[in-house]
């Protein structure tokens, strides 16, 4: 999950520097997207494990 957040943050940072943004808009969006994807993967794994029981 942490890797997904880092990928989102670094991607957003790259886009912010590429478009010369003074506010970290893309960094925030990328970080939040990484969090949501990580949580989705976590809940999917929990659902899969609970079905095995």
N, C-alpha and C positions, 0 to 999 in steps of 0.2 A: 504494500500500500504506500509506503514511503517513497518507493521508486517512482510510482505513478505521479505522486505530488511533485517530486523533484523534476520529472520530465515536463509536467505542465508548467511549473514555475520557470524553468530555464527556457522553454519554448516561448512563454509569454514575455520573458525578459528580452529574448532575441527580437520578437516582434515589436516590443516597445522601443528598442534601440534602432531597429530598422526603419520604423515610421517616425522616429524622433519625438516620441511622446514625452511630455514633461511629467505626466501622472502615470503611475504603473497600472494602466487599465488592463492590458493584455496579460500582465503578470498575475493580477488578481483573478482574472477569468480563467487562466490556465491552471492556477493553483486550486481554485474551486472545482474546476472540471476534473482535476486529478483526484481530489477528495471524493467527489461523487462517483467516479468510476471505481475507485478503491473500495468504497462502501458497497457498491453494487456487486463487485466481485466477492467481497466478504459475505454478504447476505446470500449470494448464490451458493457459495461453498457451504455455509451453515445449513441451507435448505437441502443440499445434496447429502450431507452427512446425516441429517435428521431423518431422511427418507430411508437410509440403510438400516436404521434400528428397528 
